[in-house]
Amino acid sequence: MTKRIRRILLVCNNYDNFSLEEDGRLDMRIAREYSDLNLSNPPVFERVSSTSEALERVRAGELWDLVIAMYNAGGADVFSFARQVKESAPGTPMVLLTSFS
């Protein structure tokens, strides 16, 4: 693999976090996938409850290999949040998750 994902920042409000936990812990599911594929060192998840908190950490120089944001993450609009993250950390991939299709 040319790109390894070691740290993931999950930006979601408490309700979405609860929903993700009820569906099955996201970090445990990914660890299971890594195990099934005979891969070691699954990524570490860090969660913040708002886009403003995430932006503070990005602007402080913290780096993640992937940022996952829920649509109703709390704080600033998720699309302006994505633009601001891309300005501060241009190489960081971002994913938007929604609870609706």
HELIX and SHEET records of a PDB file:
HELIX    1   1 ASN A   14  ASP A   23  1                                  10    
HELIX    2   2 LEU A   26  ASP A   36  1                                  11    
HELIX    3   3 THR A   51  ARG A   59  1                                   9    
HELIX    4   4 VAL A   78  SER A   88  1                                  11    
SHEET    1   A 4 VAL A  44  VAL A  48  0                                        
SHEET    2   A 4 ARG A   7  VAL A  11  1                                        
SHEET    3   A 4 LEU A  66  MET A  70  1                                        
SHEET    4   A 4 MET A  94  LEU A  97  1                                        
END                                                                             
